[in-house]
Amino acid sequence: MCARNIPKIEDGIGEKVGVVVFLGTTCVSGMIWALIKGWQLALVCLASLPLQTLVMGAIAWFSAKYCKQEMAAYSAAGAIAEEVLSSIKTVVAFDGQEKEEKRYEKFVKIAQNNNVKRCLFNSINQGFLWFLAYGCYALAFWYGVGLVIEERNLPEADRVYTPGNMMGVFFATLIASWNCGTISPYLEVFGMARGAAFKVFQVLESRPEMYKQYDVGKRPDFMSNIAFKNVKFSYPSRANVQVLKNINLEIRFGETVALVGPSGSGKSTIVQLMQRFYDPNSGMISIDDVNLKDVNLSYLRQNVGVVSQEPSLFATTIAENIRYGKLSATMEEISNFPAVAAAKKANAHRFVTNLPFGYQTVIGERGSQLSGGQKQRIAIARALIKAPNLLILDEATSALDTASEVEVQQALDAISGECTKLVVAHRLSTIRNASRIIVFDQGEVVEHGSHAQLMAAKGVYYNMITSQGYTDLKSENDKDNDKALQKSKSFSNHSRESAEDDQQVTEEEYFPQEGSSRTILKILRMNSSEWLSMIIGTLASFMNGASLPLYGLIFGDILGALSIIDNTVLRREANFYCLYFLYLGIASGIAMFFQIYGFGYAGEKLTYRLRNKMFGCMLRQEMGWFDRKENGVGALCAQLSGDAASVQGAGGSRIGLILNSVSTFILAACIGFYLEWRLTLVAGVFFPLMFFSISYERKSVQQETQAAQKLLEKSAKIAIEAIDNIKTVKALGCERVFCDTYEKELDLCRQAGFKRFKIANLLTPGMARCIQFLAYAGGMTYGAQLLEQNEVDSATLFKVLEVIVTSSWSIGNALSFSSNMQKGITAAAKIFRLLNREPAIKNSPNGIVRYLEKADVEYSKIYFSYPTRPAIPILNGLDLSILNGKTVALVGGSGCGKSTLIQLLIRFYDPGYGEVAIGGDDVRALSLKHLRSHLGIVSQEPNLFDLTIAENISYGIHDRKVDLKEIMEAAKSANVHSFVTSLPLGYETRLGSKGKQLSGGQKQRIAIARALLRDPKILLLDEATSALDNESEKIVQEALDNARKGRTCITIAHRLTTIQDADVICVVKEGQIAEMGTHGELLKLKGHYYDYYKMQSGQN
């Protein structure tokens, strides 16, 4: 919204306001002077003004209407772009680029259609105004000459309408009506600004009810109880689906209360209500008998620490990410002070200190440069550092490897009694020591009690825990487990898959700077499909440009005719020239209509084409390109919304203005030199100053625009990151922090913009206005001398001066848009650099496409470092063979390179050395689309889209229409069918951006269904069941076991129970295969896998 709307508002309240005030003041003062000097003629001259004003008002209304519709369409397109670019790995893995391009194009097309309509109304307005202006000139001269003839018989003292007085009144009204007509293009800008402002102020003026208590309200003692009394709740987007049904529960201070139950049963909803992301529909939540609605919202969130199932980190340093939990925290609190060292408690300190830049390592957008387990540990440290009174852990350890989970769980258990803990967990081994366990099912509490009580009851909880149990190694004692833990520490904390932003090595790409003329030619070539409208616009521009010099000629002839003594001859000559004015008005009106519509239509098509090409080009870049700091989601979205629109400043209607001015200047110079070359040289001597100011302004604005654009992209990254992780920002109480950071970046933008404003808006337009008057004054002074010496007659004098000066008006008007044009050229050059970039990994037309009979996978001597971190090796000579139809499980510490192996197979990246082969063919030799069509992936953090459930499940199918029956079968296999059919709209339910309408487990199951429907030859499971509850995991695991039959499968897991049946289990350490074998073989080996297994079985 900001990137699209704010520039339009800026345009509507910037220097153009001053220009309109100037034009309006000149218009009003001219009318007043004319009415005083000769009211009769003045009224005739101004007869069209009410109609002119009415037409401009109507056009402004239509412009605002279509602008609102355009903004709504661009807003939807922007949301799609942000969603797709932030989930780019999922889009690419399922070959969804073309699908997303079409989805994006649909809304850009709607915006284009609205803009074309707005352009049509504007062209009608402009054509009508120009016809009206010339028509009024004809009427005014016809009537004025009549008044002059009528008063010729009166004494000179009684005459009101002498030729000189008539011309004075005419000039005053001419300038008034001319300026009034010149206001019209600015009114279009104001109309667009008004439409943009409507959307912005809708947000600015909204004030959610709960935020009225943000800085006011009660501050209860968190040392007291928390109570839910008859709480009922439905999400606003699904008001008819009751998520919580009459919940009653009490949480005493210092207790550890665990919430367990199937996915979607209401556990995470309790967590969200506690943070007041929502309020209950009925019932009450209280702290110390104080209604949560009456509690100071800022105070509440300061006292609540949260670790979510899908941790959200920010594109800053690790230290800053932890410090967000407690903004006053020092580095000592983060890393050194042993009693409260949050990072150490979260088992993050050692992997952080292993990084080259330690706590000052910048981790990229969404913490993209860290593994899932590393992100989770940073999130835990962030929650612990604030020493909260209420600690909420929503699947807080689900992404951790075994050794890390044991250590972190011990640290979390150690703080019992210091605060109240509310734990949501699917892995029931992590909550056995909870004070109370509350079992949810379908929004109701079905059981509660301690672990022992619930086990003795042999109810729902008992069935859940027995279905999840490990085979304990009874022969080993606790001391052995401690030894295993110590032995695994170095393994689990070895971290290489981390990155720095400022420390990144950026791929250097050389693009020679092109001149403005070459960039404009490229723009015109891209607009070549609209050649007919461009040719019509060009011819119309030349015609319209010629009208001003011709007007000067006719005007000079009329002035000369006023010296005719014979009234009959004077009347005949006046009628003749007035008829010329009328013809000129008709021709100019038609030309103006075709000029504005022809170039406006072409300009909208250009914008439409550029947006789509840019988006498509972005989607086809390799992953390494997205890893670079300048290609964050915020920066790319800002380019899509801002640069394509800015290009119209160098194309579209601006070309019409340039051609208009060129033809005016050439014809004016020819006429002037033909009539009186000396007078033309004197009047035109000032024009080189104007062209000098244009050249200087162009170079200066280009540099400042580029600097401002980079700053604007940086601020956009901050805004998008904050909005995308808004729940985390609110939970941390960091709204003001992000606002201040955003404001700081915008202030730098403002300073750059102010510098650009001084150059563009003081020098060039001021010079243009000044030169008009200097040319007139110089020409009149010299012309008077020539007239005195009888070297020129008065008619020729006025002809030359009017031709030159009126032409300068046209040039000056075009120059008022010169800064827009330079911004457009700068934006276009940037766009063409993107469009000309060849991705390092692309779909080769010569790639091998053949039926994959055997899906053997071979990793041979793989060495790999991420492109932005070449100095940090991830894989070191790794060798691994996976036979067709076999299941290979990868285990190891967070960041050891497991997920990297999958990313190399999908060709998100290519190895620095070595070969990845499928069926004996190097994946680099295969067609990229063909390769990915054989792969199905389920990631640890599933990405869904703002589509229906059916469309999300069928996302990976592109070559045919998927039947609903197939979708339902895939959903049943993933154990999500019953949940979907319970929704009012079933499979037609829209999920919202990133599937925000679903719980983590529900999203994971839909992601599994999406992979299964694709029927892949190779199934890639990266912690595919980590977010599922016990019952769902068991059923889905059975489905995955069935899906693996006949397929090659690579699975990554921390829960070793899920991979015991794998044909081969590989332990990855330091970028190499440290151990390999079956479950039984590795236990006998008593190495790293044995230690892992003992720790997990010991928990149970």
URFEN-V956639 format. One record per residue. PHI is phi in degrees with one decimal (* if undefined). OMEGA is omega in whole degrees, 0 to 359 (NA if undefined). Layout:
# URFEN-V956639
phi->(PHI	PHI)
omega->(OMEGA	OMEGA)
This chain:
# URFEN-V956639
phi->(*	-62.4	-64.3	-87.9	-90.3	-61.5	-59.0	-69.3	-66.7	-58.0	-63.8	-82.1	-122.1	-87.9	-64.0	-67.4	-63.3	-62.2	-64.0	-66.4	-61.8	-60.3	-64.4	-65.7	-63.6	-62.0	-61.6	-66.4	-65.0	-62.8	-64.3	-63.0	-61.5	-64.1	-65.7	-70.2	-78.7	-169.5	-63.8	-63.5	-63.5	-60.4	-63.6	-64.7	-61.0	-97.1	-59.0	-84.5	-60.4	-58.9	-65.0	-60.4	-64.6	-62.4	-63.5	-63.1	-64.3	-64.0	-64.9	-61.6	-66.3	-63.8	-60.8	-64.3	-61.8	-70.1	-66.3	-61.5	-66.0	-62.4	-62.5	-63.8	-67.9	-66.3	-63.5	-65.3	-63.9	-63.5	-64.0	-64.2	-60.2	-63.9	-64.0	-70.3	-67.1	-78.3	-118.3	-60.9	-65.6	-66.5	-59.1	-68.8	-60.4	-99.3	53.8	-93.9	-59.9	-64.6	-62.0	-71.6	-61.2	-66.6	-64.2	-68.0	-61.7	-55.6	-80.4	-64.9	-65.5	-61.4	-62.3	-61.9	-61.1	-67.3	-67.7	-64.8	-63.0	-62.9	-64.1	-61.7	-63.9	-66.5	-68.5	-61.3	-60.5	-64.8	-60.9	-64.8	-65.6	-67.9	-61.2	-63.1	-62.7	-67.1	-62.1	-69.1	-60.5	-60.7	-62.7	-64.2	-66.1	-59.2	-72.8	-64.1	-61.2	-61.2	-67.0	-63.0	-62.9	-63.1	-96.3	-64.1	-83.1	-81.7	-58.7	-58.6	-69.1	-92.5	-77.2	-95.6	-107.8	-80.0	-53.7	-66.1	-67.2	-59.2	-67.2	-63.3	-63.1	-63.5	-61.2	-61.5	-73.1	-60.6	-63.8	-62.0	-70.5	-60.7	-65.6	-62.8	-67.7	-67.2	-65.8	-54.8	-59.9	-70.9	-64.4	-63.7	-62.1	-64.6	-63.1	-65.5	-64.4	-64.4	-62.6	-67.7	-64.7	-58.4	-66.9	-67.1	-72.6	-59.3	-75.6	-61.9	-91.6	-76.8	-139.7	-55.7	-58.2	-67.6	-79.3	-68.5	-101.5	-63.8	-109.8	-127.0	113.2	-78.6	-123.7	-67.5	-79.6	-72.1	-79.0	-105.0	-83.2	-111.8	-130.9	-108.1	-122.1	52.2	-81.5	-122.2	-154.5	-133.3	-69.3	-54.8	-77.7	-136.0	-62.5	-90.5	-110.3	-80.7	-88.3	-118.1	-123.0	55.7	-79.0	-129.5	-158.8	-129.5	-119.3	-86.4	-60.5	86.0	-75.2	-110.5	-108.5	-104.7	-110.4	-128.4	150.5	-63.6	-60.3	80.6	-83.8	116.4	-64.3	-67.3	-65.1	-57.6	-61.5	-69.7	-67.5	-65.4	-92.5	58.8	-72.1	-137.8	-112.6	-62.4	-70.8	-154.0	86.2	-145.9	-110.6	-134.5	-124.0	54.3	63.1	-101.0	-56.8	-58.2	-67.2	-95.2	-83.4	-56.1	-64.1	-63.3	-62.0	-58.7	-73.4	-66.9	-98.4	-118.6	-105.2	-130.6	-124.2	-91.7	-63.0	-114.4	-65.1	-107.6	-113.5	-120.1	-77.8	-142.7	-74.6	-61.6	-59.1	-66.1	-62.3	-70.0	-66.0	-58.4	-68.2	-149.3	-64.1	-91.0	-65.4	-100.9	-61.5	-62.9	-65.8	-73.1	-128.9	-107.2	-68.8	-64.6	-70.5	-124.6	-69.3	-60.2	-64.2	-70.1	-61.9	-86.3	58.5	-110.1	-59.2	-70.3	-68.2	-69.7	-70.0	-74.7	-76.1	-56.5	-110.0	53.0	-71.1	-93.7	-70.4	-91.2	-103.5	80.2	-61.5	58.7	65.3	-62.8	-90.2	-111.8	-75.5	-58.8	-66.2	-65.6	-61.6	-62.1	-68.9	-64.7	-64.6	-65.3	-60.2	-62.8	-73.7	-72.4	-66.5	-82.1	46.2	-72.2	-78.1	-127.7	-109.0	-106.9	-119.4	-99.1	53.8	-66.4	-112.7	-65.8	-96.6	-90.5	-72.7	-59.0	-63.3	-64.9	-63.4	-61.2	-65.3	-65.4	-64.2	-63.9	-65.3	-67.4	-64.2	-66.9	-92.0	-59.3	93.4	-75.1	-156.5	-83.2	-120.1	-115.9	-116.7	-106.1	-148.3	-100.2	-81.9	-67.4	-63.7	-80.8	-124.6	-63.5	-91.1	-63.8	-60.3	-140.7	-119.4	-112.6	-99.1	-103.2	-154.3	53.6	79.3	-131.1	-85.4	-103.5	-152.8	-155.9	154.2	-78.3	-57.3	-63.9	-61.9	-71.1	-66.3	-67.9	-69.8	51.9	-107.3	-62.0	-63.0	-59.1	-64.9	-66.9	-71.7	-72.2	-74.3	-110.1	-68.7	-100.9	-83.4	-69.8	-89.0	-64.8	-73.8	-99.7	-101.5	-63.9	-63.2	-62.3	-63.3	-62.6	-63.2	-62.9	-62.5	-63.1	-66.1	-89.0	-59.5	-66.1	-70.3	-75.4	-100.7	-69.0	-130.0	-119.6	-81.7	-133.8	-144.6	-120.3	-87.6	-66.8	-90.6	-65.9	-90.8	-89.3	-64.1	-84.3	-123.2	-99.5	-126.8	-63.0	-71.7	-101.2	-72.2	-61.6	-63.1	-68.7	-64.5	-63.1	-63.0	-65.1	-60.2	-63.2	-65.1	-68.5	-91.9	-63.3	-62.9	-98.6	-59.8	-66.6	-67.1	-68.3	-65.4	-60.7	-62.5	-66.0	-61.2	-64.9	-64.8	-63.6	-62.4	-68.0	-64.7	-71.3	-66.1	-69.1	-60.0	-64.9	-60.3	-61.1	-62.8	-62.9	-63.5	-63.2	-64.9	-66.0	-61.3	-65.4	-66.0	-64.8	-85.3	-70.0	-79.7	-70.9	-63.4	-66.6	-64.4	-59.7	-63.8	-64.9	-63.7	-62.2	-60.2	-60.6	-73.2	-65.1	-64.8	-60.2	-58.8	-65.1	-60.4	-61.9	-64.0	-63.3	-62.7	-67.8	-62.5	-65.0	-62.4	-64.4	-59.3	-71.1	-64.1	-70.7	-71.1	-59.8	-75.8	-63.9	-60.5	-63.2	-64.1	-67.5	-63.7	-63.6	-60.5	-58.6	-67.4	-65.2	-58.6	-66.3	-65.4	-61.2	-62.7	-62.1	-65.3	-61.5	-67.0	-99.1	-78.9	-74.8	-62.3	-60.2	-66.4	-71.1	-71.5	-70.4	-62.1	-77.7	-113.7	-68.4	-58.5	-61.0	-65.7	-67.9	-65.6	-64.9	-64.1	-61.1	-82.3	-93.9	-66.3	-62.7	-68.9	-65.4	-60.6	-61.8	-67.9	-109.5	-140.3	58.4	-64.2	-65.9	-63.4	-59.6	-63.8	-64.0	-62.4	-57.3	-67.4	-62.7	-64.3	-61.3	-63.8	-64.8	-65.8	-63.1	-64.2	-62.5	-64.2	-61.7	-66.7	-68.1	-78.5	-162.7	-66.5	-66.3	-65.1	-64.6	-64.8	-64.8	-69.8	-92.3	-65.8	-84.4	-66.3	-56.2	-61.9	-64.1	-68.5	-64.0	-64.6	-63.2	-62.4	-64.5	-63.3	-61.8	-66.5	-66.9	-65.8	-59.1	-65.0	-68.8	-64.7	-63.2	-65.2	-64.9	-64.1	-63.2	-64.7	-66.6	-64.9	-64.9	-65.9	-63.9	-61.4	-64.0	-64.2	-66.2	-63.5	-66.2	-68.4	-65.8	-113.7	-62.1	-64.6	-66.5	-58.8	-68.8	-61.5	-82.3	68.0	-100.8	-55.5	-66.6	-62.4	-69.3	-62.3	-65.5	-63.0	-63.6	-64.3	-62.8	-65.4	-65.6	-65.8	-62.8	-62.3	-63.1	-63.6	-66.0	-66.3	-67.0	-64.6	-64.0	-62.1	-62.7	-72.7	-76.1	-104.0	-101.7	-74.8	-69.4	-62.6	-62.9	-63.3	-62.0	-65.6	-62.1	-64.6	-57.2	-74.3	-63.6	-62.4	-66.8	-65.8	-63.8	-64.7	-67.3	-64.3	-69.7	-62.7	-63.5	-64.6	-64.1	-65.8	-65.3	-91.2	59.2	-92.6	-152.9	-92.4	-63.9	-63.1	-65.6	-56.7	-68.6	-60.3	-62.1	-64.0	-66.9	-62.6	-67.6	-71.0	-63.8	-66.1	-66.1	-60.3	-62.1	-64.8	-62.6	-64.2	-65.1	-67.5	-64.7	-103.7	-64.6	-66.4	-61.5	-66.6	-66.8	-61.8	-65.1	-64.5	-62.1	-64.1	-63.1	-60.1	-67.3	-64.1	-66.2	-63.6	-66.8	-65.9	-86.1	-75.8	-93.4	-64.1	-67.7	-122.1	-142.2	-79.5	-78.2	-65.7	-97.0	-65.6	-70.2	-128.8	-154.6	-62.7	-90.7	-73.4	-123.0	-94.8	-72.1	-120.5	-131.0	-104.0	-119.3	47.3	-83.5	-116.2	-153.8	-134.5	-66.9	-54.5	-85.2	-137.0	-64.2	-82.5	-109.8	-72.0	-105.0	-117.1	-123.8	68.7	-73.2	-123.0	-157.9	-115.9	-124.0	-78.2	-57.6	80.0	-96.6	-107.8	-116.0	-104.2	-110.0	-127.9	155.1	-66.8	-58.8	83.7	-86.6	116.2	-63.0	-65.7	-62.1	-61.1	-66.8	-67.3	-71.2	-68.5	-75.7	66.8	-66.1	-136.8	-111.9	-65.3	-69.3	-151.2	103.5	-140.2	-110.1	-126.7	-126.2	57.9	87.3	-102.7	-58.4	-59.5	-70.8	-90.5	-83.3	-61.0	-62.4	-63.4	-64.0	-57.9	-70.7	-67.4	-93.8	-113.8	-127.3	-125.0	-124.7	-93.6	-64.1	-114.5	-67.2	-107.8	-110.6	-122.0	-76.8	-130.2	-72.3	-60.2	-61.6	-68.1	-67.2	-67.7	-91.0	-58.6	-86.3	-103.4	-124.7	-94.3	-158.8	-83.6	-90.3	-74.5	-60.1	-62.2	-63.2	-62.2	-66.2	-64.2	-63.9	-65.9	-64.9	-62.5	-93.0	58.9	-123.2	-62.1	-63.6	-64.4	-62.9	-69.7	-77.8	-79.7	-55.9	-99.7	54.3	-72.5	-93.3	-69.6	-80.3	-93.7	77.6	-60.0	59.2	65.9	-65.8	-79.5	-116.4	-76.5	-60.8	-65.9	-65.0	-62.4	-62.6	-68.4	-67.6	-63.9	-66.3	-60.4	-60.8	-70.4	-68.4	-62.8	-72.3	50.2	-78.7	-74.1	-125.0	-104.9	-114.9	-119.9	-103.8	53.5	-66.7	-113.5	-64.9	-97.8	-93.7	-73.1	-59.7	-63.4	-63.9	-62.4	-64.3	-67.6	-67.3	-62.8	-64.3	-63.7	-67.4	-61.7	-68.7	-64.9	-72.4	-62.6	80.6	-119.8	-79.9	-134.8	-115.0	-125.2	-111.9	-150.5	-99.4	-80.7	-69.9	-63.4	-80.6	-125.5	-64.0	-89.5	-63.1	-64.9	-139.9	-115.3	-113.8	-95.7	-97.9	-144.4	51.5	75.4	-138.1	-82.4	-85.2	-144.7	-152.9	163.0	-80.0	-57.0	-64.5	-62.7	-71.4	-65.7	-66.3	-67.9	53.4	-106.9	-63.0	-62.2	-59.1	-63.1	-58.5	-62.6	-61.6	-63.2	-70.6	-69.1	-64.1	-68.2	-96.3)
omega->(183	184	181	191	185	177	178	176	177	179	183	180	182	186	181	174	178	179	180	177	177	181	180	179	178	180	182	181	177	179	180	180	180	180	179	185	181	189	182	179	180	180	178	179	185	184	183	187	178	179	178	180	180	180	181	178	179	180	178	180	179	180	180	180	182	178	178	180	177	181	179	180	179	178	178	178	179	178	178	180	181	181	184	182	179	178	190	181	177	180	182	182	180	176	184	184	182	179	181	176	179	179	178	183	181	183	176	178	178	179	180	181	178	179	178	177	179	179	179	180	180	180	175	180	183	179	180	181	179	175	182	182	180	177	178	176	180	180	182	179	179	181	181	177	177	179	179	180	182	184	180	181	180	174	185	181	183	183	174	186	167	177	180	181	178	180	177	178	181	180	181	180	177	180	180	182	177	180	177	178	180	179	189	178	179	178	175	178	179	178	178	179	180	178	179	181	180	180	183	183	172	179	184	185	177	181	181	185	185	182	173	180	188	181	178	179	185	179	184	178	181	178	183	186	173	185	170	183	176	185	173	183	170	177	183	182	178	188	183	176	183	184	176	186	174	182	174	175	180	180	182	182	178	178	167	183	181	176	180	180	181	175	179	183	176	184	181	177	176	180	182	177	179	179	182	166	175	172	180	174	176	185	185	169	184	171	182	180	175	179	182	179	181	182	174	188	179	179	181	185	174	184	180	174	186	168	186	180	178	188	178	174	187	185	177	183	176	180	180	179	177	183	177	177	179	190	179	185	175	177	179	179	183	191	193	188	193	185	185	184	184	182	180	179	182	181	180	189	186	180	178	182	175	181	182	182	174	183	178	176	177	196	176	181	180	183	188	182	177	174	181	180	179	177	182	181	176	180	178	178	179	179	184	187	180	182	188	173	175	180	180	181	181	185	189	183	186	184	185	172	190	183	179	182	180	182	182	180	176	178	180	178	183	182	176	183	177	181	174	180	176	189	171	185	168	179	191	178	183	184	180	182	180	178	178	177	181	183	179	171	179	174	180	174	183	178	170	180	177	179	182	181	182	176	180	180	179	179	184	182	179	179	180	185	180	179	184	190	174	170	186	174	187	184	182	182	184	181	178	179	179	179	180	179	180	181	184	186	182	181	185	185	176	184	174	186	175	184	177	179	180	181	183	170	184	177	180	178	182	175	179	179	181	178	181	183	180	178	179	177	177	178	181	179	179	179	189	179	179	185	183	180	178	179	178	179	180	179	180	179	178	178	182	178	179	186	182	175	178	175	179	178	181	181	178	178	178	178	178	181	181	178	179	183	183	183	181	178	179	181	180	179	180	179	181	182	176	177	174	178	181	177	180	179	179	181	182	179	179	180	180	178	183	177	185	182	181	181	178	177	179	180	179	176	179	179	179	182	181	179	181	180	179	182	178	180	178	183	182	177	179	183	179	178	179	180	183	189	182	182	175	182	181	181	181	178	178	177	182	185	186	188	182	178	181	182	177	175	178	179	177	185	180	177	177	178	180	180	177	182	180	181	177	183	182	181	179	179	179	180	181	180	179	184	182	187	180	180	179	179	180	181	184	183	183	185	175	176	179	181	175	181	178	182	181	181	182	181	182	182	179	180	182	180	179	179	181	181	178	178	180	178	179	178	179	178	180	182	183	180	181	182	181	180	190	179	178	179	181	181	180	184	186	182	183	180	181	176	180	179	179	181	179	179	179	179	175	176	181	180	178	179	179	177	178	180	182	181	189	192	176	186	191	180	178	178	181	180	182	184	178	182	177	179	181	182	180	180	181	180	180	179	179	178	179	179	181	181	179	178	178	177	185	180	179	179	182	178	182	182	181	179	182	186	179	176	179	175	181	180	179	178	178	182	180	178	185	180	176	182	181	176	179	179	179	179	181	179	179	180	182	175	178	184	181	183	177	179	181	177	184	181	182	177	180	181	182	175	177	182	183	182	181	183	173	178	183	171	184	175	185	170	183	169	179	186	182	181	185	182	183	181	178	177	186	177	184	175	180	176	180	183	180	177	181	177	178	179	177	177	180	182	177	176	183	177	182	182	178	179	178	182	176	180	179	184	164	177	172	180	175	177	180	186	171	186	173	181	179	180	173	183	179	179	182	170	185	179	180	179	186	178	180	184	172	186	170	185	180	178	187	177	174	187	180	178	175	178	179	181	177	181	182	186	185	181	185	187	180	176	185	179	180	179	178	180	181	178	177	180	178	179	180	178	178	184	183	177	183	182	177	179	182	182	177	182	177	178	176	188	185	182	180	178	187	180	185	173	181	180	179	178	182	181	177	176	177	178	178	180	182	181	181	180	187	174	181	181	183	185	180	185	189	182	186	185	185	173	188	183	180	182	181	181	181	179	176	179	179	176	178	181	182	183	180	180	167	184	173	183	176	183	170	176	188	178	184	184	181	182	180	179	178	175	181	175	182	179	177	174	178	176	183	180	180	178	175	180	181	182	182	176	179	181	180	177	182	181	178	179	177	185	179	180	181	180	178	179	185	NA)
